[in-house]
């Protein structure tokens, strides 16, 4: 079996990787929610790794940081969306405090709106023979 030796510069390698990753991401991009929030994290990290400032090592380090920061941002956005939905559905009042919402040690060890809803859902799952996580 003949083996061919290919010489690539660092820039050639970066370009090939970037084109390959972007091609795969473009082919697999679906509706929002593709692999959940990991899609946003992947786009942020890949964009930073290939289009960011500095040398390749710095870009990779920044890509890792952006992966984590995008994860935080996704969590904040998801919480805001869920709270808005609960407000719109009148499951909670705009005057509800965070302590009343969360419950437990923040609400004199009483159920809060969210802990009550979670307990209710766990009970429903249990009645159907499942186990809640």
PyMOL commands that set and color helices and strands:
alter all, ss='L'
color gray80, all
select helices_A, chain A and resi 10-28+38-51+56-88+98-102+105-107+113-127
alter helices_A, ss='H'
color red, helices_A
select strands_A, chain A and resi 103-104+110-111
alter strands_A, ss='S'
color yellow, strands_A
deselect
rebuild
show_as cartoon
